Amino acid sequence: MTKELYLKEHGNTEGQTVLLLHGFCGSSKYWENVIPLLSKDMHVIVPDLRGHGESPSPEGGFSIEDMAEDVHRIIEKRGTGKIFLFGHSLGGYVTLAFAEKYRENLAGYGLIHSTAFPDSHEAKEGRLNSIKKIEEEGIEPFVDQLVPKLFADPSQTGIEDSVRVAKEIGAGTSPQGAIETLKAMRNRTDRNYILKMETTPVLLSAGKGDKVITPDKTFSVSGGHITQILLEHSGHMSMYEEPKKLAESLQEFIRLHTI
């Protein structure tokens, strides 16, 4: 078992619990522009996933399912009742693995710039190339190359600071944690069948300018239990590119599905 994840809690602990999971080479800091909008009347929990931010990377390999178990330990310890779980990119893969095993703990869940599809053959090769780059050059050169690709327009006025902040956050990722996470993402399974289960409300949020996970990969399933949101001015990083619009989408989804 990994050591307990580093996390922060915000807002009203008596309110609806919302748990936010960041993406690869990110941390809980990714959500800093969104948290104030949600925590006015909700209990918001933001952990650093294993090997990221302030959370340790356990010795040996781990899987997306192991990361979902970390999340389950968080809510079990706090006795939160049913939560809303939203995952960005890597966090979305963890969210789906959690929904597969612990659906009874969810009032609703969402994928933010994420997908239920597994890696394609090309993507699997890309993961191996990323591992090699980190092993040979370290985490900073890898992150410096990765982060600008996450934004629809990294040179857009007002976005340069966000790109810089995302690079700084990424540079704090454990190199071994990043390598093991790349392996875990490479080995994940197709979970579209989880999205198709109509017992739990689902939010799918995509960026129109996302070059990493295109909207069609996010909007892989439709149905009465699914809400699809297309963020017109975002790439893969709406928490920086359109934080207010993203937060409003989450708030509305939670409002509609809170009993």
C-alpha positions as a Markdown table, in Angstrom:
| # | Residue | x | y | z |
|---|---|---|---|---|
| 1 | Met | 0.0 | 0.0 | 0.0 |
| 2 | Thr | 1.3 | 3.4 | -0.9 |
| 3 | Lys | 1.6 | 6.1 | 1.8 |
| 4 | Glu | -1.3 | 8.4 | 2.2 |
| 5 | Leu | -1.7 | 11.0 | -0.6 |
| 6 | Tyr | -1.0 | 14.7 | 0.1 |
| 7 | Leu | -4.2 | 16.6 | -0.2 |
| 8 | Lys | -5.9 | 19.9 | 0.6 |
| 9 | Glu | -9.5 | 20.4 | 1.7 |
| 10 | His | -11.5 | 23.6 | 1.1 |
| 11 | Gly | -14.9 | 25.0 | 1.8 |
| 12 | Asn | -17.8 | 23.7 | 3.9 |
| 13 | Thr | -17.3 | 20.2 | 5.2 |
| 14 | Glu | -21.0 | 20.0 | 5.7 |
| 15 | Gly | -21.6 | 20.6 | 2.0 |
| 16 | Gln | -21.6 | 18.2 | -0.9 |
| 17 | Thr | -18.2 | 16.6 | -1.3 |
| 18 | Val | -16.4 | 17.2 | -4.6 |
| 19 | Leu | -13.1 | 15.5 | -5.3 |
| 20 | Leu | -10.9 | 16.8 | -8.1 |
| 21 | Leu | -8.1 | 14.8 | -9.7 |
| 22 | His | -5.3 | 16.4 | -11.8 |
| 23 | Gly | -3.6 | 15.3 | -15.0 |
| 24 | Phe | -0.2 | 13.8 | -15.8 |
| 25 | Cys | 2.7 | 15.8 | -14.5 |
| 26 | Gly | 0.2 | 18.1 | -12.7 |
| 27 | Ser | -0.8 | 18.4 | -9.1 |
| 28 | Ser | -3.6 | 19.7 | -6.9 |
| 29 | Lys | -2.4 | 23.2 | -7.8 |
| 30 | Tyr | -3.9 | 22.7 | -11.3 |
| 31 | Trp | -7.3 | 23.5 | -9.7 |
| 32 | Glu | -6.4 | 26.7 | -7.9 |
| 33 | Asn | -8.5 | 28.9 | -10.3 |
| 34 | Val | -11.5 | 26.5 | -10.0 |
| 35 | Ile | -11.5 | 25.8 | -6.3 |
| 36 | Pro | -12.7 | 29.2 | -5.1 |
| 37 | Leu | -15.8 | 29.0 | -7.3 |
| 38 | Leu | -16.7 | 25.5 | -6.0 |
| 39 | Ser | -15.8 | 25.8 | -2.3 |
| 40 | Lys | -18.3 | 28.6 | -1.5 |
| 41 | Asp | -20.9 | 26.0 | -0.5 |
| 42 | Met | -19.2 | 22.7 | -1.2 |
| 43 | His | -16.5 | 20.5 | 0.4 |
| 44 | Val | -13.7 | 20.3 | -2.1 |
| 45 | Ile | -10.9 | 17.8 | -1.8 |
| 46 | Val | -7.9 | 18.0 | -4.1 |
| 47 | Pro | -5.1 | 15.4 | -3.7 |
| 48 | Asp | -1.8 | 15.0 | -5.5 |
| 49 | Leu | -1.9 | 11.6 | -7.2 |
| 50 | Arg | 0.9 | 9.2 | -6.3 |
| 51 | Gly | 4.3 | 10.3 | -7.8 |
| 52 | His | 3.0 | 13.8 | -8.4 |
| 53 | Gly | 3.3 | 17.0 | -6.4 |
| 54 | Glu | 3.8 | 16.3 | -2.7 |
| 55 | Ser | 2.7 | 12.7 | -2.9 |
| 56 | Pro | 5.3 | 10.0 | -2.8 |
| 57 | Ser | 5.9 | 7.5 | -5.5 |
| 58 | Pro | 5.9 | 4.0 | -4.1 |
| 59 | Glu | 8.7 | 1.6 | -4.9 |
| 60 | Gly | 7.9 | -0.6 | -7.9 |
| 61 | Gly | 5.2 | -0.2 | -10.5 |
| 62 | Phe | 1.6 | 0.6 | -10.1 |
| 63 | Ser | -1.6 | 0.7 | -12.1 |
| 64 | Ile | -4.5 | 3.1 | -12.8 |
| 65 | Glu | -6.5 | 0.7 | -10.6 |
| 66 | Asp | -4.0 | 1.3 | -7.7 |
| 67 | Met | -4.4 | 5.0 | -8.1 |
| 68 | Ala | -8.2 | 4.5 | -7.9 |
| 69 | Glu | -7.7 | 2.6 | -4.6 |
| 70 | Asp | -5.8 | 5.7 | -3.3 |
| 71 | Val | -8.9 | 7.8 | -3.9 |
| 72 | His | -11.1 | 5.2 | -2.2 |
| 73 | Arg | -9.0 | 5.4 | 0.9 |
| 74 | Ile | -9.4 | 9.2 | 1.0 |
| 75 | Ile | -13.2 | 9.0 | 1.0 |
| 76 | Glu | -13.4 | 6.0 | 3.3 |
| 77 | Lys | -11.2 | 7.8 | 5.9 |
| 78 | Arg | -13.5 | 10.9 | 5.8 |
| 79 | Gly | -16.8 | 9.1 | 5.7 |
| 80 | Thr | -18.0 | 11.6 | 3.1 |
| 81 | Gly | -21.0 | 9.7 | 1.8 |
| 82 | Lys | -21.6 | 9.9 | -2.0 |
| 83 | Ile | -19.2 | 12.2 | -3.8 |
| 84 | Phe | -18.8 | 13.9 | -7.1 |
| 85 | Leu | -15.5 | 12.8 | -8.7 |
| 86 | Phe | -14.0 | 14.8 | -11.6 |
| 87 | Gly | -10.7 | 13.8 | -13.3 |
| 88 | His | -8.6 | 15.8 | -15.7 |
| 89 | Ser | -6.8 | 13.6 | -18.3 |
| 90 | Leu | -4.9 | 11.1 | -16.2 |
| 91 | Gly | -7.3 | 11.9 | -13.4 |
| 92 | Gly | -10.2 | 10.9 | -15.8 |
| 93 | Tyr | -8.6 | 7.4 | -16.2 |
| 94 | Val | -8.4 | 7.1 | -12.5 |
| 95 | Thr | -12.0 | 8.3 | -12.2 |
| 96 | Leu | -13.3 | 5.6 | -14.6 |
| 97 | Ala | -11.3 | 2.9 | -12.7 |
| 98 | Phe | -12.9 | 4.2 | -9.5 |
| 99 | Ala | -16.4 | 4.2 | -11.1 |
| 100 | Glu | -15.9 | 0.6 | -12.3 |
| 101 | Lys | -15.3 | -0.7 | -8.7 |
| 102 | Tyr | -17.0 | 1.9 | -6.4 |
| 103 | Arg | -20.0 | 3.1 | -8.3 |
| 104 | Glu | -22.0 | 3.1 | -5.0 |
| 105 | Asn | -19.8 | 5.9 | -3.7 |
| 106 | Leu | -20.6 | 8.2 | -6.6 |
| 107 | Ala | -23.4 | 10.8 | -6.9 |
| 108 | Gly | -21.9 | 11.6 | -10.3 |
| 109 | Tyr | -18.6 | 11.7 | -12.0 |
| 110 | Gly | -16.9 | 13.5 | -14.9 |
| 111 | Leu | -14.1 | 13.3 | -17.4 |
| 112 | Ile | -12.3 | 16.6 | -18.0 |
| 113 | His | -10.2 | 16.4 | -21.3 |
| 114 | Ser | -10.0 | 12.7 | -20.8 |
| 115 | Thr | -11.3 | 9.5 | -22.6 |
| 116 | Ala | -12.5 | 6.0 | -21.9 |
| 117 | Phe | -10.5 | 4.7 | -24.8 |
| 118 | Pro | -7.3 | 2.8 | -24.2 |
| 119 | Asp | -4.0 | 4.0 | -25.8 |
| 120 | Ser | -3.7 | 3.4 | -29.5 |
| 121 | His | -0.6 | 1.6 | -30.8 |
| 122 | Glu | 0.9 | 4.9 | -31.7 |
| 123 | Ala | 0.1 | 6.3 | -28.3 |
| 124 | Lys | 1.7 | 3.3 | -26.6 |
| 125 | Glu | 4.9 | 3.9 | -28.6 |
| 126 | Gly | 4.7 | 7.6 | -27.5 |
| 127 | Arg | 4.6 | 6.5 | -23.9 |
| 128 | Leu | 7.8 | 4.5 | -24.4 |
| 129 | Asn | 9.5 | 7.4 | -26.0 |
| 130 | Ser | 8.5 | 9.6 | -23.1 |
| 131 | Ile | 9.9 | 7.1 | -20.6 |
| 132 | Lys | 13.2 | 7.1 | -22.6 |
| 133 | Lys | 13.3 | 10.9 | -22.6 |
| 134 | Ile | 12.8 | 11.2 | -18.9 |
| 135 | Glu | 15.4 | 8.5 | -18.2 |
| 136 | Glu | 18.0 | 10.2 | -20.4 |
| 137 | Glu | 17.3 | 13.9 | -19.8 |
| 138 | Gly | 15.3 | 14.2 | -16.6 |
| 139 | Ile | 11.8 | 15.5 | -15.9 |
| 140 | Glu | 12.3 | 19.2 | -16.7 |
| 141 | Pro | 13.2 | 18.9 | -20.4 |
| 142 | Phe | 10.3 | 16.5 | -20.8 |
| 143 | Val | 7.8 | 18.9 | -19.1 |
| 144 | Asp | 9.1 | 21.9 | -21.0 |
| 145 | Gln | 8.4 | 20.1 | -24.2 |
| 146 | Leu | 5.0 | 18.7 | -23.1 |
| 147 | Val | 3.2 | 21.6 | -21.5 |
| 148 | Pro | 2.9 | 24.0 | -24.4 |
| 149 | Lys | 1.2 | 21.3 | -26.4 |
| 150 | Leu | -1.6 | 21.1 | -23.7 |
| 151 | Phe | -2.8 | 24.6 | -24.5 |
| 152 | Ala | -4.9 | 25.6 | -27.5 |
| 153 | Asp | -2.7 | 28.7 | -28.0 |
| 154 | Pro | 0.2 | 28.8 | -25.6 |
| 155 | Ser | 1.3 | 32.2 | -26.9 |
| 156 | Gln | -2.1 | 33.8 | -26.4 |
| 157 | Thr | -2.0 | 37.0 | -24.3 |
| 158 | Gly | -2.7 | 36.1 | -20.7 |
| 159 | Ile | -1.9 | 32.4 | -21.1 |
| 160 | Glu | 1.9 | 32.7 | -21.0 |
| 161 | Asp | 1.8 | 32.9 | -17.2 |
| 162 | Ser | -0.4 | 29.8 | -17.0 |
| 163 | Val | 2.1 | 27.9 | -19.3 |
| 164 | Arg | 4.9 | 28.9 | -17.0 |
| 165 | Val | 3.0 | 27.8 | -13.9 |
| 166 | Ala | 2.1 | 24.5 | -15.4 |
| 167 | Lys | 5.8 | 23.9 | -16.3 |
| 168 | Glu | 6.8 | 24.7 | -12.7 |
| 169 | Ile | 4.2 | 22.3 | -11.4 |
| 170 | Gly | 5.3 | 19.6 | -13.8 |
| 171 | Ala | 9.0 | 20.0 | -12.9 |
| 172 | Gly | 8.0 | 19.0 | -9.3 |
| 173 | Thr | 6.9 | 15.6 | -10.5 |
| 174 | Ser | 9.0 | 12.6 | -9.3 |
| 175 | Pro | 10.8 | 11.3 | -12.4 |
| 176 | Gln | 10.2 | 7.7 | -11.2 |
| 177 | Gly | 6.6 | 8.6 | -10.5 |
| 178 | Ala | 6.2 | 10.0 | -14.0 |
| 179 | Ile | 7.8 | 6.9 | -15.6 |
| 180 | Glu | 5.5 | 4.5 | -13.6 |
| 181 | Thr | 2.5 | 6.6 | -14.4 |
| 182 | Leu | 3.3 | 6.5 | -18.2 |
| 183 | Lys | 3.5 | 2.7 | -17.9 |
| 184 | Ala | 0.1 | 2.7 | -16.1 |
| 185 | Met | -1.5 | 4.8 | -18.7 |
| 186 | Arg | -0.1 | 2.7 | -21.5 |
| 187 | Asn | -1.6 | -0.5 | -19.9 |
| 188 | Arg | -5.1 | 0.9 | -19.1 |
| 189 | Thr | -8.1 | -0.9 | -20.5 |
| 190 | Asp | -11.1 | 0.3 | -22.6 |
| 191 | Arg | -13.7 | 1.6 | -20.2 |
| 192 | Asn | -16.4 | 2.9 | -22.5 |
| 193 | Tyr | -18.7 | 0.3 | -21.1 |
| 194 | Ile | -18.5 | 2.1 | -17.8 |
| 195 | Leu | -19.7 | 5.3 | -19.4 |
| 196 | Lys | -22.7 | 3.4 | -20.9 |
| 197 | Met | -24.0 | 2.3 | -17.5 |
| 198 | Glu | -27.0 | 4.6 | -16.9 |
| 199 | Thr | -27.1 | 4.3 | -13.1 |
| 200 | Thr | -24.8 | 7.2 | -12.5 |
| 201 | Pro | -24.8 | 10.7 | -14.0 |
| 202 | Val | -21.7 | 11.5 | -16.1 |
| 203 | Leu | -20.2 | 14.8 | -17.3 |
| 204 | Leu | -18.0 | 14.8 | -20.3 |
| 205 | Ser | -16.1 | 18.0 | -20.8 |
| 206 | Ala | -13.8 | 18.6 | -23.9 |
| 207 | Gly | -11.8 | 21.5 | -25.3 |
| 208 | Lys | -12.5 | 22.5 | -28.9 |
| 209 | Gly | -8.8 | 23.1 | -29.4 |
| 210 | Asp | -7.5 | 20.0 | -27.5 |
| 211 | Lys | -4.7 | 18.4 | -29.6 |
| 212 | Val | -4.0 | 15.8 | -26.9 |
| 213 | Ile | -7.5 | 14.2 | -26.5 |
| 214 | Thr | -9.8 | 15.5 | -29.2 |
| 215 | Pro | -13.5 | 16.0 | -28.4 |
| 216 | Asp | -14.6 | 12.9 | -30.3 |
| 217 | Lys | -12.4 | 10.8 | -28.0 |
| 218 | Thr | -14.1 | 12.4 | -25.0 |
| 219 | Phe | -17.6 | 12.3 | -26.4 |
| 220 | Ser | -17.4 | 8.5 | -27.1 |
| 221 | Val | -20.8 | 7.8 | -25.4 |
| 222 | Ser | -24.1 | 9.6 | -25.3 |
| 223 | Gly | -27.3 | 9.1 | -23.5 |
| 224 | Gly | -29.8 | 10.6 | -21.1 |
| 225 | His | -27.4 | 10.2 | -18.1 |
| 226 | Ile | -24.6 | 12.0 | -19.9 |
| 227 | Thr | -24.0 | 15.7 | -20.1 |
| 228 | Gln | -21.5 | 16.9 | -22.8 |
| 229 | Ile | -19.8 | 20.2 | -22.6 |
| 230 | Leu | -17.6 | 21.7 | -25.3 |
| 231 | Leu | -15.3 | 24.5 | -24.1 |
| 232 | Glu | -14.9 | 26.7 | -27.2 |
| 233 | His | -11.7 | 28.5 | -26.2 |
| 234 | Ser | -9.8 | 25.6 | -24.5 |
| 235 | Gly | -7.2 | 23.1 | -25.4 |
| 236 | His | -6.4 | 20.4 | -22.8 |
| 237 | Met | -6.2 | 22.9 | -19.9 |
| 238 | Ser | -9.5 | 24.5 | -19.3 |
| 239 | Met | -8.7 | 25.0 | -15.6 |
| 240 | Tyr | -6.3 | 27.7 | -16.9 |
| 241 | Glu | -7.9 | 28.6 | -20.3 |
| 242 | Glu | -11.6 | 28.9 | -19.2 |
| 243 | Pro | -11.7 | 28.3 | -15.4 |
| 244 | Lys | -14.9 | 30.2 | -14.8 |
| 245 | Lys | -16.7 | 28.3 | -17.6 |
| 246 | Leu | -15.4 | 25.0 | -16.4 |
| 247 | Ala | -16.4 | 25.7 | -12.8 |
| 248 | Glu | -19.9 | 26.8 | -13.8 |
| 249 | Ser | -20.3 | 23.5 | -15.8 |
| 250 | Leu | -19.3 | 21.5 | -12.7 |
| 251 | Gln | -21.6 | 23.5 | -10.5 |
| 252 | Glu | -24.6 | 23.1 | -12.8 |
| 253 | Phe | -23.9 | 19.3 | -13.1 |
| 254 | Ile | -23.7 | 19.0 | -9.3 |
| 255 | Arg | -26.8 | 21.1 | -8.7 |
| 256 | Leu | -28.8 | 19.0 | -11.1 |
| 257 | His | -27.8 | 15.7 | -9.6 |
| 258 | Thr | -27.7 | 16.4 | -5.9 |
| 259 | Ile | -30.6 | 14.7 | -4.2 |
